[in-house]
Amino acid sequence: MKELTKAEEKVMQMLWKIDRGFVKDILVQFEDPKPSYTTVSTVIRILESKEYVGHKTYGNTHEYFPLVSKETYTNYMTNNMLENYFEGSPQRLVSFFLENKKLDTHALDDILKIIAQNKNK
């Protein structure tokens, strides 16, 4: 799996949101100022070459759909971040967020609940 650029990731976010659609359907999902039709079309073709997106042809138009799920890409990016920035240590990742993101007690309580629930599995 290849890492996506910011533009590619943004287009994938829109495609994951609508599940499948034409370039115009993806474009509608963007906030103003919207990228041009040509820009989105170019990014979609790049995503196809990276095997993130497939299409079904209807005459001269293409309906696009994700080949990689959002969950699969999230797992890939999370593991990549963990390995590249935290030496594979989940403890260092959690420590980073505790020290740098100034989590409030409500967020910490929620995290502890999640840990407790998963510990029992």
N, C-alpha and C positions, 0 to 999 in steps of 0.2 A: 504494500500500500504506500502511496506517495502522499506527502504532506501537501495541503492545498495553500495557495496564496490567499490573501485576505479577500480579494475580489472573487475568487473561486469559491471560497467558503461562504461568502455572502449569498451568492447565487444558489449554492447547495442548501443553505438555510431556507431560502424562499421555496425551493423545489420540495424540500422535506415538508414544508408547511402545507403545500397544496397537493402533494403526493404525485401528481402528474399534470402536465399542461404544456401549452405552446409558449413560445418566447413572450408573446404579449401577456399571457397569464402570469408568468414569472415577473415581468416588468411591473405589473399592477401592484405587486406585493411591496415594492420598494417605496420608501418615503421620499418626499421631495427634498432635494432635487434628484430626480430619477436618472439613472444612467441611460444612455441611448440604446435603442433597439439593437443596433449593430454591436455595441459593446457586450450586451447580454448574450447575443447570438454567438459572438466570438468566444466568450467564456464558456458557454455551453459546449461548443465544439472541442475546446480544450479539455473540459471535464469528460467528454466522451472518449477522447484519446487516452486519458488517464484511467478509463474504465470505471468512472464514478456514475456516469449517466448513460442510459440507453435511449433509443427512440423508436417510435412506430411512425411509418410514413403514410400520409394521406395525400396523394397527388404530389403537389409541390411543397407541402408543409410537413412539419415533424412535431409529433407530440412526445415530450421528454418525460422520463421517469428515472428515479434514483436506482442505481444498481447496488449502491452501498447505503446501508441504513444509517440514520443519525446515531443510533446506539453503537454501531460498529466503529464509526469514525470517532465518536466520543471516547470509546475505550482505547482506540489506537493513540489518539492525541494525549489522553491522560497517562497512559503507560509511557509514551514518548517523553512527556514532561517529567514524569517521575524519574526515568532513567537519566535524562540529560541535565536536569537541574537539581535533583535531590539525591543523586547517586543510588537510585533504586530504593530509597528508604521512605516508606510511608510516614515514619515518625518525623523525619526532617520536613516533609511536606506539611504535616499538621502543625509542627512547631513554627514553620514559616508563617502560616496563616494566623496562628495565635499571636505571634509577635508583631507582624506587620499589618494585619488587617483590623486589629483592635476589636475583636469580636465581643459583642455585648453578652451579658449573662443569659439572656433568652436564647441566643444562638448557641452558646456553649451547652446549655441544658438540652437543646434539641440534638446536638451532636452526641452528647452522652447517652441519650435515649436510643439513638440509632446504633451506637456501639453496643449497648446492653442488649438490644434486640438481636443483633447479629452474633453476639457472643453465645447466645443460647441456641443458635442453629447448628 
